Amino acid sequence: MARTPEQNNAIITGNIPRQLLLFFFPIWLGTMFQQLYNTVDTLIVGNFVGTQALAAVGATSSFVQLLVGLFVGLCSGAGVIIAQSFGAGDHDEVNRQVHTALALAIAGGAALTVIGLLISRPVLRLMQTPDEIVGMASEYLQIYFLGMIPQMIYNMGTNILRAVGDSKRPLYFLIVASIVNIVLDIVLVAVIPLGVAGAAIATVASQVVSAVLTVRCIHGSQGMPWHLQLKNIRIERSVLLAICRIGLPGAAQSALYSISNMTIQSAINGFGTVAVAAWSVYGKIDFLFWMTVSSFGIAVTTFAGQNFGARQYDRVRRGVRVCLAMAACTTLVISFTFYNLAEVLFRLFSQDDAVVAVGVGMMHVLTPVYITYVCIEVLAGALRGCGDVRVPTLITVFFVCGLRMLWLFIAVPIRHEVATVEMSYPITWSLASALFILYYVKGGWMQRCAEKWEKKQAG
């Protein structure tokens, strides 16, 4: 008798540390290559165009994260329900969910394109972006938002593949897309001097490549519980509601995260172009930490979702403990490395001594406190994978986003320093982590989620 896809999926049967790591590394590498889109833009723009162009590209990141993050939250919701249905062996439901998810990606991408083109310049003004870089930042965004549909198709396709245990092929697609991006960046910025416009064109082109490869993969996948057909790519109301139930809280959380980051960017903008450029470079270096801890979060979300769907509740808890330990150890290594190599890392992006000096100061404030964020990402991922999104979202919204903005409005005017802005991170991370631990240990969430899932499967 042929084995089912679930029986071949070691996420619900294999050694827990091994399976988490096997799933984590392709996600981590894929996230790294995805970040290469913007990092290569920064490297080439900073070295071939100048500090103002570097600041212009960096000033767009928080606004882009706001709009894109809204939809990525829905993508994660689709990934959770697909993982649960796949773990439960409900192939018909997976097929319906995949087609609805792709339709949602197309519609969401089109909406983001229109919204981004209409409001990008006013938002840059609202964020107090320095006058000398507003024009270049707006030019970059106007081109970047033309690539929203392929970017959303790739993001949704990645969540579909990861939900069924495939984290390798999204990595391969990103490697190809990153190579395209690097080549086009060199040609359109360093050789043909198109400035920030060339960097944006290169990014959009690479996103198109990744989307095409992802759709081709999903369409041609053998042995998967779906049969992709163009006529079936439509939004089914019941599936959309299930995606929104999981995804909308995540989308709202992501949006509020981005709004708080935009508030931070606005505060940094008030310190001038050098500070903006330094913050932009720091963001590219800092992303190694973010992509690492978020990759652990994605891995534990899929692990929890599939095992929860298969009713292996004790295995979910064991997986969370293992993932927390791995994430914490990795974070400590990153913190030590970043703190001691701060200047070396900064000079890879800029030779401006003023930018480097400000940036090193930023790293010395934030890198020692990365460890305070680990529980937020891993525990939230596990809870989301089991379908519990309400309380984790509330914790994040009020104690990470709300309290952070309150700190910026109260503390920064009193002590107008870059370090004051940065301290909003460890303060809010520590409080949110404490609440996540308390809720995970004492909140009774597993029993509630299990009862709902058993009821759904029985009905």
Secondary structure as the mmCIF struct_conf table of DSSP 4:
data_model
#
loop_
_struct_conf.conf_type_id
_struct_conf.id
_struct_conf.beg_label_comp_id
_struct_conf.beg_label_asym_id
_struct_conf.beg_label_seq_id
_struct_conf.end_label_comp_id
_struct_conf.end_label_asym_id
_struct_conf.end_label_seq_id
HELX_LH_PP_P HELX_LH_PP_P1 ALA A 2 THR A 4
HELX_RH_AL_P HELX_RH_AL_P1 PRO A 5 ASN A 8
HELX_RH_3T_P HELX_RH_3T_P1 ALA A 10 ILE A 12
TURN_TY1_P TURN_TY1_P1 THR A 13 THR A 13
BEND BEND1 GLY A 14 GLY A 14
HELX_RH_AL_P HELX_RH_AL_P2 ILE A 16 PHE A 48
TURN_TY1_P TURN_TY1_P2 VAL A 49 VAL A 49
HELX_RH_AL_P HELX_RH_AL_P3 THR A 51 ALA A 59
TURN_TY1_P TURN_TY1_P3 THR A 60 THR A 60
HELX_RH_AL_P HELX_RH_AL_P4 SER A 61 ALA A 88
TURN_TY1_P TURN_TY1_P4 GLY A 89 GLY A 89
HELX_RH_AL_P HELX_RH_AL_P5 HIS A 91 LEU A 126
TURN_TY1_P TURN_TY1_P5 MET A 127 GLN A 128
HELX_RH_AL_P HELX_RH_AL_P6 ASP A 131 TYR A 144
HELX_RH_3T_P HELX_RH_3T_P2 PHE A 145 GLY A 147
HELX_RH_AL_P HELX_RH_AL_P7 MET A 148 ALA A 163
TURN_TY1_P TURN_TY1_P6 VAL A 164 GLY A 165
HELX_RH_AL_P HELX_RH_AL_P8 LYS A 168 ASP A 185
HELX_RH_PI_P HELX_RH_PI_P1 ILE A 186 VAL A 191
BEND BEND2 ILE A 192 ILE A 192
TURN_TY1_P TURN_TY1_P7 GLY A 195 GLY A 195
HELX_RH_AL_P HELX_RH_AL_P9 VAL A 196 GLY A 220
BEND BEND3 GLN A 222 PRO A 225
HELX_RH_3T_P HELX_RH_3T_P3 LEU A 230 ASN A 232
BEND BEND4 ARG A 234 ARG A 234
HELX_RH_AL_P HELX_RH_AL_P10 ARG A 237 ASN A 269
TURN_TY1_P TURN_TY1_P8 GLY A 270 PHE A 271
HELX_RH_AL_P HELX_RH_AL_P11 THR A 273 GLY A 309
TURN_TY1_P TURN_TY1_P9 ALA A 310 ARG A 311
HELX_RH_AL_P HELX_RH_AL_P12 TYR A 313 ASN A 340
TURN_TY1_P TURN_TY1_P10 LEU A 341 LEU A 341
HELX_RH_AL_P HELX_RH_AL_P13 ALA A 342 PHE A 346
TURN_TY1_P TURN_TY1_P11 ARG A 347 PHE A 349
HELX_RH_AL_P HELX_RH_AL_P14 ASP A 353 LEU A 366
HELX_RH_3T_P HELX_RH_3T_P4 THR A 367 TYR A 373
HELX_RH_AL_P HELX_RH_AL_P15 VAL A 374 GLY A 385
TURN_TY1_P TURN_TY1_P12 CYS A 386 GLY A 387
HELX_RH_AL_P HELX_RH_AL_P16 ARG A 390 ILE A 395
HELX_RH_PI_P HELX_RH_PI_P2 THR A 396 GLY A 402
HELX_RH_AL_P HELX_RH_AL_P17 LEU A 403 ILE A 414
BEND BEND5 ARG A 415 ARG A 415
BEND BEND6 GLU A 417 GLU A 417
HELX_RH_AL_P HELX_RH_AL_P18 VAL A 418 GLU A 422
TURN_TY1_P TURN_TY1_P13 MET A 423 MET A 423
HELX_RH_AL_P HELX_RH_AL_P19 SER A 424 LYS A 442
BEND BEND7 GLY A 443 GLY A 443
HELX_RH_AL_P HELX_RH_AL_P20 TRP A 445 ALA A 458
#
